[in-house]
Each structure stands twice: as structure tokens, then as C-alpha cells.
Amino acid sequence: MAKFLIVEARFYDHLNDMLIEGAKAAIKAAGHKADVITVPGALEIPGAIALADQSGDYEGYVAIGVVIRGETYHFEIVAGESARGIMALTMDGMAIGNGILTVENEAQAIVRADPKQKDKGGEAAKAALALLALRERWA
């Protein structure tokens, strides 16, 4: 049984709750366990995953958050840099599923976060599970 860490950037509580629900359900359905920690924002997610990985307590990670486009360029920085950080860690061999939603508005986020609709939290967890299986296969 593997242990996963769900790292969430909590800003939109109701959206994050749905993403976490989906991620936990996918991890549990696969027979594994999960912990959840909260960081200030999406930019802190890759750093938190890197720090947690040093502990050796977790085999995989799920990044959870919601970034909604606003009136400034900040959206592009947060969306791009959080994805870049997660990808860099993944390329180093970490099993990470990216469930950070980058959307134009809250309506898009609801559809993607809801486990009964697009279930992007569950999909991110399944991606982490798939990467962990590949890592174990080629270990």
C-alpha cells in the first residue's frame, strides 16, 4: 500500500473540497492512503512537494488548486510557473498528478472540479498512480 500526499493551494474552498474528494476517492479505490496539506498558493505547491519528498514518507503526490484568470498578467505567471515546477519534479522521477485548474471563470472550475462531472482531482490522482506504477516497473 502506497501513501500519497495531496498538496492543495486553498483559495476557493468549495472548489478545492470537490477536487480533494475526487483525488481521495481515486487513491482509496486503488487501495492506497492519502494525507492532505495546505500551502498558501499554487506557486508553493512544487516546493512543498519537493520538501515532503525528502521525508521519504510518500510515494506519490497530487497537486490541487484553482487559478481563475483575472484582470492582470498574474494568472499566466501562476499557471505557468506552478506547472513548470511540477513538471520539473516529475522529470526527476517523482510521481505527481497535476490537478491545478487554470480556468477563465468559476463556472468552468465547477464543471472540472466536481467528481460527478469532469473529476479533475480524481484524474490527477490517477495520473500519479500511473506514474508510480511506471516507476515501480522500471525500478
N, C-alpha and C positions, 0 to 999 in steps of 0.2 A: 504494500500500500504506500503510495507516494503522498507527499504533503505539498500542497500548493499555497502560495501567498497571493492573495488578491490585494493589489495596491490601488487604492482609489483616491482620486482628487475630488473631494466632496465640495461641490458648489451648488448643484441643483439636486437637493435631497431626493425628491420623488423620482427623478431620472436615474440617479445612482442606485437607489434602492432596487429598481427594476433590473438594472444591469447586474448588480450583485446577486440578485435572486437567480437570474439565468445562469451566471457563472457557477454559483454554488451547486445548482441542480445538475449541471453537466459534470462537474467534478465528482459529486456524490454518485451519480449514475454510473460513472466509470470505476467506482469503488475506492475513491481516494478521499482525502481530507483537505480542508482549506481553512486558513486563517485570513483575517482581513485587517489591514492597517490603512490609516488615512494620512495623506500628505496635503500640504497647503494648496497645490495646484498641479496641473498636468506637467509642467516643466520639472517638477520634483520627482515624478514617478520613476524615470530611469535611474536617478541617483539612489532612490530608496531601494529599488530592486538590486542594484549593484551592492549596496551595503548589506542587505538581507542575504544575498548570495554568499557573502564572506562568512556568514554564520554556519553554513552547511546544513541548516535546518530544513531547507526547501529544495525540492527537485524541479519545480516549475513555478511560473508566475503568470498572473493575469492583470493587465493594466486596465483600469476602469476610470472613465471620466467623460465629461461633456464639455466641448468647446463650441459655443454658438457665435457665429460671425456678428461682430458689432460694427461700429462706425469707424474704427481705426485699423491700422495695419497689425495691431497686436494679435489678432486672430491668426494671421499667417505665421507669425513667429511661434506662437504656442503650438499650433497644429504641426508645423513642420519640424520644429526642434524636438518636441516630445516624440514624434515618430522616428526621427533620426536617432535619438538616444536609445530608443527601444530596439531599433534595427541594429545598431552597433553592438548592443549586448547580445542580441540573437546571433549575429555573425561570429561572436566569440564563443558560441556553443550553448547559450542559455535557452531554455525552453520557455518562451514568453508568447502569450497571446495578447494582441493589441485590441482592447475594447474601448479605446478612447474615441468617442463620437466627435466628428467635426462636421457640423451642420449649419445650415443657413438660419434655422428658426426652431423654436421649441416643438412645433408640430412634427417636424422631421425627426427630432430627437425622440419623441414619444414612440413613434412607429418603430424606430430602431432599437430602443431600449426595452420595450415591452416583451416579456418572454412569450406572450401569446401572439406576437406579430413577428418582427424580424429577429428578435432574441440575439442581439449582437453581443451581449455579455456571455451567453451560452456558446456562441460561435467562437468568441475569443478563448474561452476555456477549452473548447475542443481543439483549437489550434495549438494551444500549449500542450495539451495531451498528445497530439500527433507529433509535435517536435520532441517531446520527451521519449516517445516510443522510437522515433528515429535515432535519437542519441543513444538509447539503450541498445538498439540493434547494431549500431556501428561502434560501440564502446570496446 
